[in-house]
Amino acid sequence: MLVVKLLRTYGDRGTNGEIWIGGDLECCAIELPWRENVRNISCIPEGTYPLAKRYSKRFGWHILVRDVPMRSAILFHPANNAEKELRGCIAPVSELTGDGKGIRSRVAFEKLKETVYAALDQEQEVVLVIERKENV
């Protein structure tokens, strides 16, 4: 099983995260702020979710986050500004630049997608574990 861990830091204007695979920091992530899991305006709840491949005309091949309570079509896809470009999805970014903002999202997304798809192609189960980042 491949575990993709998203460690979050919550802000008023956006949620920032670190995506870890094994003991390695894969990339950072941006999401909408936590607003009680309300569709289109909130990030999804902390928890464990299976990941799958998904294709759409809008995003091409991307990563689907399955079994999210009271939500559907939650994806990993490129975006650099959560408030302007996300409606509950998760955007990998190469570097964080502010709450819910980052840069070089497409580069980070392709790297993450390659890792997740390689595991899925080997018929491994891939899960996303979302937790609050503990202050060090």
Summary of the structure (lengths in Angstrom):
residues: 136
radius of gyration: 13.4
end to end distance: 27.8
largest distance: 41.7
contacts: 434
relative contact order: 0.28
helix: 15%
strand: 46%
